[in-house]
Amino acid sequence: MTTRWLTALAVLLWAPYAQAQGAFDGPWGITMDCPDAGAAKGYSIYFMMQVTNGLVSGQHGEKGAPGSWILTGTIASDGTAQLRADGLTGNNKAYNLGGVGGGQPLTFGISGRLERERGVGTRSEGRSCRVTFVRHSKSGNGDWALGRWYGARFDRGSRSAITSVGMRLDVEKLPDGSYRCTILTEAAPNSPGTTPCFIDDSSLNVTTITGASRYHLTRNGPNLSGEGEFFGKTQNWKADVSFGRNPR
């Protein structure tokens, strides 16, 4: 009798997450926008999560490095999201609450609600941040981006000093239907950055595996254009980025 009761209870507790399978499973892009909080500067971060049978897994940055965290949590059948991030503060203490140094333990929660393709939420601990979720399909509608792209980056506020930084973007499709991007720049020709990327009908989003840079690109006819964000040890900056199919 006791065994039957425990089994029934386990089924009831698991049911909301098991029912989420199919409804929310797959890759999602997350943008977390955090305004200034006291002396701590505001920032915006893009990272990724995977939902499998209602369970969430995700990662920002390189595991164990300053500024990285591991994301876990659940998505219920009605789209309710309860997430938790565990990691370390970044090296630039200007963005850390209380001005703490890099590599200090960092934990915060995210609560929200997912719909069919999008969702919204909030970071609930430490500082107030707005969180947006965008679902990324693995159905093949990103195949238009496959292959090699050639482009350039123009650092904002530095065009008089830097004409451009040449770039190359290679997009490939993996056996599971997801996409992988490799970014190579003239500044570091022997250090390509390879990472998963999310592509839909009209956009491409990629964050390097170390979390040091990310790109939000929009399909514009035969070209790609958009913004790059870069996170250095002492400063962050943005750049205008454009790609085409022909070498420059």
N, C-alpha and C positions, 0 to 999 in steps of 0.2 A: 504493500500500500504506500509506504513511504517513497519507494523508488518511483512508482507511477506518478505520485504527486510532484516529486522533484522534476521528473521528465516533462510533465505538463507545464510546470512553472517555467522551465528553460525555454520551451517552445513559445510561450506567451511573451517572454522577455525578448526573445530574438526576432519575433515576427515582424515588428516595425522595420527593422533593418534588412531582413531578408526580402521583404516586399519592395524595398527600394531598388533591388537589382533590376536593371533594365531601364528604370525611370531616371536614374541619375548616374549610373555607372559610366566610367570613361574619364578622359582627361579634362581638367578645368584650369583655366588661367585665373589667377587671383591678383588684384591690385589693392594694395593697402596704402591709403593716403592719410598721413598723420600731420596735422598742423603743429606749429610751435607749441611747446608745453613748458612754460616757464622759461628758463634759460636754454633749454634743449631745442635745437633747430628742428623744423619740420622736414619731412621727407616723403617720398613715394617709392614703393617697392613692388615689383612684379615677380611673382613666383608661380609654381605649379603644384597641383595636387591630382592624385588619381583616386577615383572612387571605385571600389570593388565590393559587390554585395553589401553596399551601404557603409563600408568601412573606408576611412580616409587615410592616405599616406602621401606625404609630400616632403620636400626639402628645399631650403633656401641656402645657397652657398655650399662650400665644401665642408662636409661633416667634420666637426671638431675644430674648425677654424673660427677665429673671431668674426662676428657678424653672421654666423650661420645658425640655423635651427632646423629641427625635425618637427613635422606637422603630423598629428594623429587626430582621430575623432570619428564621429558617426554622422550619417545623413539618414534621417527617418523617412518613412514612406510618404509623409506630407511635405518633405523638403526641408524640415528643420535641421539646421546644421549646428553641431556642438563640437568645436575644434580646440586643440591645445597645441601650443608651440613651446618647445623646450630647446634652448640653445645657449649662445654666448653673445655678449654685447660686442659691437663693432669697435675697430681700432680708433675711429674718429670720435673722441669723447664729446665733441660739440653737439652730437646728435643723441647722446645718451642721457637719460634722466639722471639728474644729480651730478652730471659731469664725470661719471665713473669711467674708469679706463676700459680698454678692450679685454675680451676674454673672461668677463665676469658672468656668472650664471644669469640667464634670462628666461623667464616663463610668462606667458600671457595666454588668455583665452580669446576665442572668436566665436560669436554666436550670430546666426543669421537664418535666412530662408532661401532655398533654391527653387526656382521655377523651371520650366522646361529647358530654356536656353541660358537664362541669366539668374542672378541672385544678388542680394545685398546683405550686409551684416555690419557688425561693429566689433572692434577690439575692446575687450571689457576690463582689462587690467593695466595698471601703469600709466598709460596715456590713452586718450580718446582718439580713435582712428576710424575712418570710414572704409569698409571693405566691399569690393564688388567682385562678383564671380561671372565668368563667361565660359560657356561650354565650348569645347573644341571637338569637332567631329573627326572620326577616324574612317569615314565612309568613302574617302577618296576624293572629296571635293577640293582638296588642297593640292591635287596633282599638277595643277597649272604652274606651281612654283618649282617643280622638280628640275634639277640640272644646275648649271653654273650661271652665276650673275657677277657682273663687274660693277664696281661703284666707287664712291668717294664719300668722305666725311669732312664736314666743315664745322670746326669747333666754334660755337657762338662766342662773339666778343673777341675772337682771335683771327678773324679772316685776314687782317692786315699783316699778321705775322705768319700764318699758316694758310697757304693757298688751298691745299687739300691733303687728305691722307687717303691714298689708294686702298681699296678693299676688294676682297673677293668672297662670295657667298656660294657655298655648295649645299644643295638640298637633296636629300635622298629619302626613299621610303623603305621602312623596315618591314620584315615579314609579318609583324602583327598589325600593320596598317598605320602605325604612327610615323612621324617624320623626324629626321635628324638633320641639324644644320651644322656646317663647319664654316667659321669666319676666320679669314686671314687678312692681316693688314700689312702695309709696307713697313710700318714701324717695327713689326715683329714677324717677319716672313717665315721664321722657323718655329713659331709657337702658335699653331692653329688652335682655335677653341672649338671643340666639338660638343654639342649638347642637344637634348631634345628640343623641338620647336613646335609651336602650335600654329596651324594654318587652316583658315576657312575659305569661303568663296572669295573674299576680298582683302584679307589681311594676313600678315605673318608676324608672329611675336616670338622672340627668343631672348632668353636670359642665359648668359654664360654660366658654366657649372660652378665657377667660383663666386658668382654673384657680383663680379666687378663691373659688368656692363650689361645693358639690355637694349633691345631694339623693338620699336613699334612701327611696322611698315605697312603701308596701304597700297593695294594694287591700283595702278594708274595707267590704264591702257597696257602697253607692253612693258612698262617700267614699274619699279617700286620706289616709293618715297616715304619719308617719315622722320622719326626722331630717334636719336641714340642718347642714352644716359650712361654716365661713367662715374664710378665711385673709387676715388683714390684714397691713399692713406691720410692726406691732409686736406683734400678738397674734392668736391663733386662738380661735374659740369655736364652740359648738354650739347648736342651737335645736330645739325641737319644732315640727313643721310639719304642718298639716292643710289639706285641700282638699275642697270639695264642688261640686256643680253650680249651686247657687243663690248669687246675690250676697249678701255679708254687710253 
